[in-house]
Amino acid sequence: MNSKAYKALFLAIGIISLGYMVYGTGLAEIWSDIQRTGIWFVPVVGSWLLIYILNAFAFRSIIREPNLPESDLSLWSVLRLTISGYAINYITPFVALGGEPYRILELKPVLGIQKATSSVLSYSLMHMFSHVLFWLASIILIVAVVPLSNSMLTGCGMLLIAGLGLGYWFINVYKKGFTVSTFRLLEKVPFVKNKAREFAARNAETLYEVDEQIRILYAERQDVFYKSLFFEFVARVIGCLEIYFTAHAIGLEMSLSQSLIVSSGSSLFANLIFFFPMQLGTREGGLVLALKSVGLAATPGIFIGVVMRIREIVWIMIGLALVSRKVEKKKEKGLLAVSD
């Protein structure tokens, strides 16, 4: 599917998804909740601009290579791809099924298919890796701050072991690559194995080159690797602010450490059930459970979840508007520009 058809498809899906979300929530309810949040709604939405800027810094640092002048993209170009890519991911049932191919197609004319694919995959892995590290840090904070029963301590221990295992897996992916091993696995899956084998054989050189560039990021560009990981981790921490702001908007006394625990706990619950489009229902349930765990009233969890949903709608609208713009290469400078 070419870039224009891809954009048209996801613009249509986005409009339908937005219409469904607005209809399901109700314009009157959305406006009522915004009014109840008051001036706090501005930092709730604005905090995500800061998060997306940090995401863009992380993504841009992976893309840029001194020996590839065409990879020196402007921050605005990468920020546009970051916001629009996440907007597409929000409206698709499975995480990273829509936004990542869109980013690859947008970067391909300037960077080439191998560099575009490896950059997008490396960043997506970094984004997920930072989430695992955020969970691990949160588990340590929970044990230090929250009074826990023996069963809860056991659960935290199991999550810690699982998180360390995931972290080890991510490091191995960066050491050995990802695409070739993934297609080898798909070749054993019924119904798709023949297609996967044909695709791998036809694109073997590209797949090996993509894996090599992923490996180089960790083995030979460690300063870039850790800088990108730092930006992503800080973005995760800043993400707890919307819960903190929303809680204070309704008079719920919540500390920053509590907001971090609630944020990580609700995201863990939502990601365990990752196949729901826009995490419908799972986030609210996670917020209720997380609020209970830190000794706060559970009822505000529903309201906080609704406000987060409205924030998502705002950024989906912005992201879809950015999808409709075109990425071009400035011939005289070898940079990306955005035009109508």
SERO-4910 file (N, C-alpha, C, O; in steps of 0.05 Angstrom, whole numbers):
BEGIN
 pado doro    nc1    nc2    nc3   cac1   cac2   cac3    cc1    cc2    cc3    oc1    oc2    oc3
  Met    A     17    -24      0      0      0      0     18     25      0     36     27     17
  Asn    A     13     44    -18     29     68    -19     21     87      2      1     84     16
  Ser    A     37    109      5     33    128     27      6    142     25     -7    145     46
  Lys    A     -2    150      1    -27    164     -2    -51    147      6    -69    155     20
  Ala    A    -51    121     -3    -73    103      3    -73     97     33    -94     96     46
  Tyr    A    -49     94     45    -47     89     74    -59    112     90    -74    108    109
  Lys    A    -51    137     82    -62    161     95    -92    162     93   -106    168    113
  Ala    A   -102    157     69   -131    159     65   -145    138     82   -166    144     94
  Leu    A   -134    114     84   -147     92     99   -148    100    129   -169     97    141
  Phe    A   -126    109    140   -126    115    168   -139    141    175   -148    145    198
  Leu    A   -141    160    157   -157    183    161   -187    175    164   -201    185    181
  Ala    A   -195    157    146   -223    147    147   -228    132    174   -248    136    187
  Ile    A   -209    114    181   -212     99    206   -212    119    230   -227    115    249
  Gly    A   -194    139    228   -192    158    250   -218    174    253   -227    178    276
  Ile    A   -230    183    232   -255    198    233   -277    181    245   -293    190    261
  Ile    A   -279    156    236   -299    138    246   -295    132    276   -314    133    292
  Ser    A   -269    128    284   -263    122    312   -269    146    329   -281    143    351
  Leu    A   -262    170    320   -268    194    335   -298    198    338   -308    205    359
  Gly    A   -312    194    316   -341    197    317   -353    177    337   -371    185    352
  Tyr    A   -343    153    337   -353    133    356   -347    141    385   -364    138    402
  Met    A   -323    150    390   -315    159    417   -332    182    426   -341    182    449
  Val    A   -335    202    409   -351    226    417   -380    218    421   -392    227    440
  Tyr    A   -390    201    403   -418    193    406   -422    176    431   -442    180    446
  Gly    A   -404    158    436   -406    141    460   -404    156    486   -418    150    505
  Thr    A   -386    176    486   -383    192    511   -405    213    513   -415    219    534
  Gly    A   -411    225    490   -432    246    489   -419    274    491   -402    279    509
  Leu    A   -426    291    472   -415    318    472   -420    333    499   -403    347    509
  Ala    A   -445    329    509   -452    343    534   -434    333    557   -426    349    574
  Glu    A   -429    306    558   -413    295    579   -384    305    576   -371    311    596
  Ile    A   -374    305    551   -346    315    547   -343    344    556   -324    351    571
  Trp    A   -362    361    549   -361    389    556   -364    392    587   -350    409    599
  Ser    A   -381    376    599   -385    377    628   -359    369    643   -352    382    662
  Asp    A   -346    348    633   -321    339    646   -298    360    642   -282    364    660
  Ile    A   -297    372    619   -277    393    614   -282    416    633   -263    427    645
  Gln    A   -308    424    636   -314    446    655   -308    438    684   -298    455    699
  Arg    A   -313    413    691   -307    404    718   -277    405    723   -267    412    745
  Thr    A   -261    397    703   -232    398    705   -222    427    706   -202    433    719
  Gly    A   -236    445    693   -229    473    694   -202    479    680   -195    467    660
  Ile    A   -188    498    692   -163    507    680   -142    485    681   -122    486    666
  Trp    A   -146    465    698   -127    442    699   -127    426    673   -108    411    667
  Phe    A   -148    429    656   -149    414    631   -127    423    612   -117    408    595
  Val    A   -119    449    614    -97    459    597    -71    445    603    -58    435    583
  Pro    A    -61    443    628    -36    428    632    -39    398    627    -20    385    620
  Val    A    -64    387    630    -68    359    624    -62    354    594    -47    335    588
  Val    A    -73    370    577    -68    368    548    -39    377    541    -25    364    525
  Gly    A    -30    399    554     -4    409    548     19    392    556     40    392    543
  Ser    A     15    376    578     37    358    586     44    338    565     66    329    563
  Trp    A     24    331    548     29    312    527     44    324    503     57    310    488
  Leu    A     43    350    500     61    363    481     90    360    489    107    354    472
  Leu    A     95    363    515    122    359    525    131    330    521    154    325    514
  Ile    A    112    312    527    119    283    523    125    277    494    145    263    489
  Tyr    A    109    288    475    114    282    447    140    295    438    154    284    420
  Ile    A    147    318    449    173    331    442    196    314    451    215    310    436
  Leu    A    194    302    475    215    284    485    216    259    468    238    249    461
  Asn    A    193    248    460    192    225    442    206    232    416    221    215    405
  Ala    A    201    256    405    213    265    380    243    267    382    257    260    364
  Phe    A    253    278    405    281    279    409    294    251    409    315    247    398
  Ala    A    280    232    422    290    205    423    291    193    395    310    180    387
  Phe    A    269    196    380    266    186    353    287    198    334    300    184    319
  Arg    A    290    225    336    309    239    319    338    231    324    354    230    305
  Ser    A    345    227    349    372    219    356    379    192    344    402    187    336
  Ile    A    359    174    342    363    148    329    366    151    299    383    138    286
  Ile    A    350    168    287    350    172    258    376    184    248    388    175    228
  Arg    A    386    204    262    409    220    253    435    204    255    441    191    275
  Glu    A    451    204    233    477    193    232    496    212    218    489    223    197
  Pro    A    519    218    229    538    238    217    545    232    188    549    250    173
  Asn    A    547    206    181    555    199    154    532    198    134    535    191    111
  Leu    A    508    205    144    484    206    126    471    233    128    454    238    145
  Pro    A    480    253    111    469    280    113    439    281    110    425    298    122
  Glu    A    428    262     94    398    262     90    383    254    115    359    258    117
  Ser    A    397    243    135    384    235    160    382    258    180    370    254    202
  Asp    A    393    281    174    392    304    192    365    318    189    363    340    177
  Leu    A    344    306    199    317    317    196    311    338    216    323    339    238
  Ser    A    294    356    209    286    377    228    269    365    251    256    345    247
  Leu    A    270    378    274    255    368    297    225    369    291    210    351    299
  Trp    A    216    389    276    187    391    270    178    367    253    157    356    258
  Ser    A    195    359    234    187    336    217    184    311    233    165    295    229
  Val    A    203    307    252    202    282    268    179    284    288    166    264    294
  Leu    A    174    308    299    152    312    318    125    307    304    108    295    316
  Arg    A    123    316    279     98    311    264     94    281    260     71    271    264
  Leu    A    115    266    253    113    237    250    107    223    276     92    204    277
  Thr    A    118    234    298    114    223    325     84    225    333     72    205    341
  Ile    A     73    249    331     46    254    339     26    239    321      8    226    331
  Ser    A     30    241    295     11    228    277     13    197    279     -7    184    277
  Gly    A     37    187    283     41    158    286     26    147    310     14    126    309
  Tyr    A     29    162    333     15    153    357    -15    156    354    -30    140    366
  Ala    A    -24    176    340    -53    179    335    -64    155    320    -86    145    327
  Ile    A    -49    145    300    -57    122    285    -57     97    304    -75     80    302
  Asn    A    -37     95    321    -36     72    339    -59     72    359    -70     51    366
  Tyr    A    -68     96    367    -91     98    385   -116     86    373   -132     74    388
  Ile    A   -119     88    347   -145     80    335   -144     53    323   -163     44    311
  Thr    A   -121     38    325   -119     11    315   -120     -8    339   -110     -2    360
  Pro    A   -131    -32    335   -135    -51    358   -109    -60    370   -108    -64    394
  Phe    A    -88    -64    354    -63    -75    365    -42    -53    364    -39    -38    345
  Val    A    -26    -52    386     -6    -32    389     14    -33    366     23    -55    359
  Ala    A     21    -10    354     42     -7    334     35    -21    308     53    -25    291
  Leu    A     10    -28    304      3    -41    278     -1    -21    256      2    -28    233
  Gly    A     -8      4    263    -14     24    243      7     46    241     15     53    219
  Gly    A     15     56    263     32     80    263     60     74    252     72     91    239
  Glu    A     71     50    258     98     45    249    101     42    219    119     54    207
  Pro    A     83     26    205     85     26    176     81     54    164     94     60    144
  Tyr    A     64     70    175     60     97    166     86    113    167     93    127    148
  Arg    A    100    111    190    125    126    193    146    116    173    161    132    161
  Ile    A    147     90    169    166     79    149    161     90    121    179     98    107
  Leu    A    135     89    114    128     99     87    135    129     84    143    138     62
  Glu    A    131    145    105    137    173    104    167    178    102    176    197     89
  Leu    A    183    162    116    212    166    116    227    153     92    249    161     85
  Lys    A    214    133     80    227    118     59    237    135     36    259    130     27
  Pro    A    222    155     26    232    171      3    259    186      9    274    191     -9
  Val    A    263    193     34    287    208     41    310    189     51    333    194     44
  Leu    A    303    170     67    323    153     80    328    126     66    349    114     71
  Gly    A    310    118     49    312     91     38    298     71     56    294     77     80
  Ile    A    290     49     45    274     30     60    288     18     84    276     14    105
  Gln    A    315     11     81    329     -2    103    332     17    127    327     10    150
  Lys    A    341     42    121    346     61    142    319     69    155    317     72    179
  Ala    A    299     74    139    272     81    149    262     59    168    252     65    190
  Thr    A    263     34    159    253     12    174    268      8    200    256      4    221
  Ser    A    295      8    198    311      3    222    307     26    242    306     21    266
  Ser    A    305     51    233    301     73    251    274     71    266    273     76    290
  Val    A    253     65    251    226     63    263    225     39    282    215     42    304
  Leu    A    236     16    274    236     -7    292    253     -2    317    245     -9    339
  Ser    A    276     10    314    294     16    337    280     34    356    282     31    380
  Tyr    A    266     55    345    252     73    363    229     59    377    225     64    401
  Ser    A    214     43    363    191     29    375    201     10    397    188      9    418
  Leu    A    223     -4    393    234    -21    414    243     -4    437    240    -12    460
  Met    A    255     20    432    264     37    453    240     47    470    241     49    494
  His    A    218     54    456    194     63    469    183     42    488    175     48    511
  Met    A    183     17    479    173     -5    496    193    -12    518    185    -18    541
  Phe    A    219    -11    512    240    -16    532    238      4    555    240     -4    578
  Ser    A    233     29    549    231     50    569    207     44    587    207     50    611
  His    A    185     33    575    161     26    590    168      5    611    159      6    633
  Val    A    183    -15    602    191    -36    621    208    -25    644    203    -32    667
  Leu    A    227     -8    638    244      5    658    226     22    677    231     23    701
  Phe    A    207     35    666    188     52    682    173     34    701    169     41    725
  Trp    A    163     11    692    149     -8    709    168    -18    731    159    -19    755
  Leu    A    193    -25    724    211    -34    745    216    -13    766    217    -19    790
  Ala    A    220     12    757    224     34    776    199     37    794    202     43    818
  Ser    A    176     34    782    151     37    797    147     15    818    137     20    840
  Ile    A    155     -9    811    153    -31    830    170    -26    855    162    -30    877
  Ile    A    195    -15    850    212     -8    872    199     14    889    200     13    914
  Leu    A    187     34    876    174     55    890    150     45    906    145     53    929
  Ile    A    135     27    894    111     15    908    120      1    934    108      4    955
  Val    A    141    -15    932    151    -30    955    161    -11    977    158    -16   1001
  Ala    A    173     12    968    183     31    987    162     49   1000    165     57   1023
  Val    A    140     54    986    120     74    995     94     61   1005     83     70   1025
  Val    A     85     40    991     58     30    997     60      6   1017     75    -12   1013
  Pro    A     43      7   1038     42    -16   1056     31    -40   1041      9    -39   1030
  Leu    A     46    -62   1041     38    -85   1025     34   -110   1042     49   -114   1061
  Ser    A     14   -126   1035     11   -152   1048     31   -171   1036     44   -165   1016
  Asn    A     33   -195   1047     52   -215   1037     45   -223   1008     62   -227    992
  Ser    A     19   -225   1002     10   -233    975     17   -211    955     26   -217    933
  Met    A     14   -186    963     21   -164    945     51   -162    941     61   -156    919
  Leu    A     67   -168    962     96   -168    959    104   -190    940    122   -187    924
  Thr    A     91   -213    942     96   -235    924     90   -227    895    105   -233    876
  Gly    A     67   -213    891     60   -204    864     80   -184    853     87   -186    830
  Cys    A     89   -166    870    110   -147    862    136   -161    854    150   -154    835
  Gly    A    142   -182    870    166   -198    863    164   -211    837    183   -212    821
  Met    A    141   -223    831    136   -236    805    137   -216    782    149   -222    761
  Leu    A    125   -192    786    127   -172    765    155   -162    761    163   -157    738
  Leu    A    170   -160    783    198   -152    781    214   -172    764    230   -164    747
  Ile    A    210   -197    769    224   -218    754    216   -218    725    233   -220    707
  Ala    A    190   -214    720    180   -213    692    192   -188    678    200   -190    655
  Gly    A    193   -166    692    204   -141    680    234   -144    674    243   -136    653
  Leu    A    249   -157    692    277   -161    687    281   -180    663    299   -177    647
  Gly    A    263   -200    661    265   -218    638    259   -204    612    273   -208    592
  Leu    A    239   -186    612    233   -170    588    257   -152    581    264   -148    558
  Gly    A    268   -139    602    291   -122    597    314   -137    584    327   -127    566
  Tyr    A    319   -161    594    341   -178    582    334   -185    553    352   -185    536
  Trp    A    309   -190    547    301   -196    520    306   -172    502    316   -175    479
  Phe    A    299   -148    511    303   -124    495    333   -120    489    340   -113    466
  Ile    A    350   -124    509    379   -121    504    388   -141    484    405   -134    466
  Asn    A    379   -165    485    386   -186    465    377   -178    437    391   -183    418
  Val    A    353   -166    435    343   -157    409    362   -136    398    368   -136    374
  Tyr    A    371   -117    414    389    -96    405    416   -108    398    430    -97    381
  Lys    A    424   -129    411    450   -142    405    449   -158    379    469   -159    364
  Lys    A    426   -172    374    425   -191    352    406   -184    329    406   -196    308
  Gly    A    389   -163    333    370   -156    313    343   -168    319    339   -181    340
  Phe    A    324   -162    301    296   -168    308    281   -180    284    265   -199    287
  Thr    A    285   -170    260    268   -177    238    272   -205    228    253   -220    223
  Val    A    298   -214    225    303   -241    215    291   -262    233    278   -280    225
  Ser    A    296   -259    259    286   -278    279    256   -278    280    243   -299    284
  Thr    A    243   -255    276    214   -253    276    202   -269    252    183   -283    256
  Phe    A    214   -266    229    204   -280    205    210   -310    207    194   -326    197
  Arg    A    232   -318    221    237   -346    225    215   -358    243    207   -381    239
  Leu    A    206   -342    262    184   -351    280    158   -353    264    143   -372    268
  Leu    A    153   -333    247    128   -333    232    127   -356    212    105   -366    205
  Glu    A    150   -365    203    151   -388    185    141   -414    197    137   -434    183
  Lys    A    138   -414    224    128   -438    238     99   -435    245     87   -454    256
  Val    A     87   -412    239     59   -407    247     40   -416    225     44   -408    202
  Pro    A     20   -433    231      1   -441    210    -13   -418    197    -17   -397    210
  Phe    A    -20   -421    172    -35   -402    156    -18   -379    145    -23   -368    124
  Val    A      3   -371    160     20   -349    150     48   -357    143     64   -342    132
  Lys    A     55   -383    149     83   -391    146     92   -390    117    115   -383    112
  Asn    A     75   -397     98     84   -396     70     89   -368     61    109   -362     47
  Lys    A     70   -350     68     74   -321     60     98   -310     73    113   -294     61
  Ala    A    103   -317     99    126   -307    113    152   -317    101    171   -302     99
  Arg    A    152   -342     93    176   -354     80    182   -340     54    205   -334     47
  Glu    A    161   -335     38    165   -322     12    175   -293     16    193   -285      1
  Phe    A    163   -279     35    171   -251     40    200   -250     49    216   -234     40
  Ala    A    208   -268     68    235   -269     79    255   -275     57    277   -263     56
  Ala    A    249   -294     40    267   -301     18    270   -278     -2    292   -273    -12
  Arg    A    248   -265     -8    249   -243    -27    263   -218    -16    275   -202    -31
  Asn    A    262   -214     10    273   -190     22    295   -196     42    300   -181     61
  Ala    A    309   -218     38    330   -227     57    351   -206     61    359   -200     84
  Glu    A    361   -193     40    382   -173     42    373   -149     59    387   -139     76
  Thr    A    348   -140     53    337   -118     68    334   -124     98    341   -108    115
  Leu    A    324   -148    104    320   -157    132    346   -158    147    347   -149    170
  Tyr    A    367   -169    134    393   -171    148    405   -143    152    418   -137    172
  Glu    A    401   -125    132    411    -98    135    397    -83    157    409    -68    172
  Val    A    371    -86    159    356    -74    181    366    -84    208    370    -68    227
  Asp    A    370   -110    211    380   -121    236    408   -110    242    414   -105    266
  Glu    A    424   -107    222    451    -97    226    450    -68    237    466    -61    255
  Gln    A    432    -52    226    430    -24    235    419    -23    264    427     -5    279
  Ile    A    401    -41    271    391    -42    299    414    -50    317    417    -39    339
  Arg    A    430    -69    309    453    -79    325    474    -56    329    485    -53    351
  Ile    A    479    -41    308    499    -20    309    490      2    329    507     13    342
  Leu    A    464      7    331    455     27    350    464     21    378    472     39    393
  Tyr    A    462     -5    386    470    -12    413    500    -17    416    512     -9    436
  Ala    A    513    -28    395    541    -36    397    560    -13    391    581    -11    404
  Glu    A    553      5    373    572     25    364    562     54    368    578     73    364
  Arg    A    537     57    375    526     84    380    513     85    408    490     94    411
  Gln    A    528     76    428    517     74    454    509    101    466    490    103    482
  Asp    A    524    122    459    516    149    469    488    156    459    472    167    474
  Val    A    482    149    434    456    154    422    435    136    435    413    145    442
  Phe    A    443    111    439    424     92    452    415    102    479    391    102    484
  Tyr    A    434    110    496    427    118    523    413    145    524    396    150    541
  Lys    A    421    163    505    407    189    504    378    185    496    360    197    508
  Ser    A    373    168    476    345    162    468    330    149    491    306    156    495
  Leu    A    342    130    504    329    117    527    323    137    549    302    135    562
  Phe    A    341    156    554    336    176    575    312    193    568    295    198    585
  Phe    A    310    203    543    288    219    534    261    204    538    242    215    548
  Glu    A    261    179    530    237    163    532    229    158    561    205    158    568
  Phe    A    248    152    578    242    147    606    231    172    620    212    171    635
  Val    A    243    195    614    234    221    626    205    226    616    188    236    631
  Ala    A    200    220    591    173    224    580    153    206    595    130    215    601
  Arg    A    161    182    602    143    164    618    137    177    645    114    177    655
  Val    A    157    188    658    153    200    684    135    224    682    117    228    699
  Ile    A    139    241    662    122    265    658     93    257    653     75    272    659
  Gly    A     89    233    642     62    224    636     45    221    660     20    222    658
  Cys    A     57    219    684     41    216    709     28    243    716     10    244    733
  Leu    A     38    265    704     28    291    712     -2    295    705    -16    309    720
  Glu    A    -11    283    683    -39    287    676    -57    275    698    -79    286    703
  Ile    A    -49    253    710    -65    242    732    -63    260    756    -83    264    770
  Tyr    A    -40    271    761    -36    289    784    -53    314    780    -66    323    799
  Phe    A    -53    326    756    -68    350    751    -98    345    753   -113    361    765
  Thr    A   -107    323    742   -136    316    742   -145    311    770   -167    319    778
  Ala    A   -129    297    786   -137    291    814   -140    317    830   -160    320    844
  His    A   -122    336    826   -124    361    841   -147    378    830   -158    395    845
  Ala    A   -154    375    805   -177    390    795   -203    383    809   -221    400    811
  Ile    A   -205    358    819   -230    350    832   -226    348    863   -242    336    877
  Gly    A   -204    360    872   -200    361    901   -189    336    914   -190    333    938
  Leu    A   -178    318    898   -166    293    908   -137    298    915   -121    303    896
  Glu    A   -130    297    940   -102    302    948    -85    279    940    -87    257    952
  Met    A    -67    283    922    -50    262    911    -21    273    909    -17    295    898
  Ser    A     -2    258    919     26    266    917     37    257    889     24    241    875
  Leu    A     59    268    882     72    261    857     80    232    856     77    218    836
  Ser    A     89    222    879     97    193    880     73    175    876     74    155    863
  Gln    A     50    184    888     25    168    885     16    169    856      7    149    845
  Ser    A     18    192    843     10    195    815     27    177    797     17    166    778
  Leu    A     52    175    804     70    157    788     62    128    791     62    113    772
  Ile    A     55    120    816     47     93    821     21     87    807     17     66    794
  Val    A      2    106    808    -24    102    795    -20    101    765    -33     84    752
  Ser    A     -3    118    754      2    118    725     14     92    716      4     80    696
  Ser    A     34     82    730     47     57    721     29     33    725     28     15    708
  Gly    A     14     33    748     -4     11    753    -26      9    732    -33    -13    723
  Ser    A    -38     32    725    -60     31    706    -50     24    678    -64     10    663
  Ser    A    -26     34    671    -15     28    645     -8     -2    643    -11    -14    622
  Leu    A      2    -13    665      8    -42    665    -17    -58    660    -17    -77    644
  Phe    A    -38    -51    674    -64    -66    671    -74    -63    642    -83    -83    630
  Ala    A    -73    -38    631    -83    -34    604    -67    -49    583    -78    -59    564
  Asn    A    -40    -50    587    -24    -63    568    -25    -94    569    -18   -108    550
  Leu    A    -34   -104    592    -38   -133    594    -62   -141    577    -64   -164    569
  Ile    A    -79   -122    571   -103   -127    554   -100   -108    530   -118    -92    525
  Phe    A    -78   -111    515    -71    -91    495    -87    -91    470    -84    -73    454
  Phe    A   -104   -111    466   -118   -113    440   -144    -96    438   -156    -96    417
  Phe    A   -151    -83    460   -175    -66    458   -168    -39    444   -149    -26    452
  Pro    A   -184    -31    424   -179     -5    411   -180     17    431   -200     20    446
  Met    A   -160     34    432   -159     57    450   -161     48    479   -169     64    497
  Gln    A   -155     22    485   -156     11    512   -183     16    526   -184     23    549
  Leu    A   -204     12    511   -231     18    521   -237      2    546   -237    -23    545
  Gly    A   -243     16    568   -251      3    592   -228     -7    609   -230     -7    634
  Thr    A   -206    -16    597   -184    -27    613   -170     -6    629   -161    -11    651
  Arg    A   -166     18    618   -152     39    632   -167     48    657   -156     51    678
  Glu    A   -194     51    654   -210     59    677   -208     39    700   -206     46    723
  Gly    A   -210     13    692   -207     -8    712   -180     -8    726   -178    -12    750
  Gly    A   -159     -3    710   -132     -1    721   -129     22    740   -116     20    760
  Leu    A   -141     45    733   -140     69    750   -154     64    777   -144     71    798
  Val    A   -177     51    776   -192     44    801   -175     27    819   -173     32    843
  Leu    A   -163      6    808   -147    -13    824   -122      2    835   -114     -3    857
  Ala    A   -109     19    818    -85     33    826    -91     53    848    -75     55    867
  Leu    A   -113     67    846   -120     86    867   -125     72    894   -117     81    915
  Lys    A   -138     49    893   -142     33    917   -116     25    930   -113     25    954
  Ser    A    -96     17    913    -71      7    923    -55     28    938    -39     21    955
  Val    A    -59     54    932    -45     75    947    -62     88    968    -55    109    979
  Gly    A    -85     75    974   -101     85    996   -120    108    990   -129    121   1008
  Leu    A   -125    113    964   -143    134    956   -170    123    948   -173     99    942
  Ala    A   -190    141    948   -217    132    939   -216    123    910   -202    135    893
  Ala    A   -230    101    904   -229     89    878   -247    104    858   -242    104    834
  Thr    A   -269    116    868   -289    128    850   -277    148    830   -285    148    807
  Pro    A   -259    166    839   -248    186    820   -233    173    797   -227    187    777
  Gly    A   -226    147    799   -212    134    777   -227    135    751   -216    138    729
  Ile    A   -254    133    753   -271    134    729   -269    161    716   -265    164    692
  Phe    A   -271    182    732   -269    210    722   -242    215    710   -240    227    688
  Ile    A   -220    207    724   -193    211    713   -190    197    686   -178    208    668
  Gly    A   -202    172    684   -200    158    659   -215    172    637   -205    172    614
  Val    A   -238    184    643   -253    198    622   -238    223    613   -237    228    589
  Val    A   -226    237    632   -210    261    624   -186    253    607   -180    266    587
  Met    A   -173    231    613   -151    220    597   -161    213    569   -148    217    549
  Arg    A   -186    202    568   -198    195    542   -203    220    525   -198    220    501
  Ile    A   -212    241    538   -217    266    524   -191    278    514   -189    288    492
  Arg    A   -170    276    531   -143    285    522   -134    270    497   -122    281    479
  Glu    A   -139    244    497   -132    228    474   -147    237    449   -135    239    428
  Ile    A   -173    243    452   -188    252    430   -176    278    418   -174    281    394
  Val    A   -168    296    436   -156    321    427   -131    316    411   -127    327    389
  Trp    A   -113    298    421    -88    293    407    -92    275    382    -76    277    363
  Ile    A   -112    259    382   -118    243    358   -127    263    335   -118    259    312
  Met    A   -143    282    343   -151    302    323   -127    317    312   -125    321    287
  Ile    A   -109    325    329    -85    339    320    -68    320    303    -58    328    282
  Gly    A    -65    295    312    -48    276    297    -60    270    270    -44    269    250
  Leu    A    -86    267    268    -98    261    242    -96    285    223    -93    282    199
  Ala    A    -97    309    234    -93    333    218    -64    334    207    -60    343    184
  Leu    A    -45    324    222    -17    323    213    -13    301    193      5    303    176
  Val    A    -29    280    194    -26    258    174    -32    269    146    -19    260    127
  Ser    A    -50    288    144    -58    298    118    -36    315    105    -39    323     82
  Arg    A    -15    322    120      6    338    108     27    320     95     29    297    102
  Lys    A     42    332     77     61    316     60     89    322     69     97    344     74
  Val    A    105    300     69    134    303     76    150    304     50    147    287     32
  Glu    A    167    324     47    183    327     24    212    332     32    218    340     54
  Lys    A    230    326     13    258    331     18    266    357      5    261    362    -19
  Lys    A    280    374     20    291    399      9    316    392     -6    336    384      7
  Lys    A    316    395    -32    339    386    -48    364    401    -41    386    390    -41
  Glu    A    361    427    -35    385    444    -31    398    438     -4    421    444      0
  Lys    A    382    427     16    394    423     42    393    394     51    406    387     71
  Gly    A    378    378     36    376    350     44    360    346     70    365    326     84
  Leu    A    342    364     76    326    362    100    297    357     92    289    359     69
  Leu    A    281    350    112    253    346    108    238    372    113    244    387    131
  Ala    A    219    378     96    201    401    100    173    391    100    167    369     89
  Val    A    155    406    111    127    398    112    111    419     96    113    443    100
  Ser    A     95    409     77     79    427     61     51    417     59     46    394     65
  Asp    A     33    433     49      5    425     46      2    407     22    -19    398     16
***
